[in-house]
Amino acid sequence: MLRGDPYRIVLADDHTLVRKGMKMILEERRDFEVVGEASDGLQLLNLLEMSKLHPHMVILDITMPNLSGLEAAHRIKERFPGIKVLILTMHDNKEYLRKAIAAGADGYLLKDNADKDLFSAIDMIRRGGIYVSPLLSGKLENTNDRKVL
């Protein structure tokens, strides 16, 4: 990514209102650009495979029709290992968090925290870190070691 080029993001959530709201929030920052949207996991994978979007990150929900966010995250990491994956979800339990990290997600953000933590999550992941929502951070011993999961 060249300095000055926007960080390209694709949004995947089955709720149109959530996607539209996220897009508005993200594009408040000039260094972010939402380059695509999908309403389910299969549509997301098709979008990534059939397009020239070349996103840096996908932000997706866990609970989506046709293909869950966890399965979509796993397939994205297999087919497009350079794309960062941030799970944005209402599921605030350790099991979903473990499954998301095991699927290759680079971050897990609760929708309850998204208004204040979204940019921090993206920036940490963008720098190569793994982000876990503060409300869940104590539920994993070591999020940097995917093998513990």
Secondary structure, 3 states (H helix, E strand, C coil): CCCCCCEEEEEECCCHHHHHHHHHHHCCCCCEEEEEEECCHHHHHHHHHHCCCCCCEEEECCCCCCCCHHHHHHHHHHHCCCCEEEEEECCCCHHHHHHHHHCCCCEEEECCCHHHHHHHHHHHHHCCCCEECCCCHHHCCCCCCHHHC
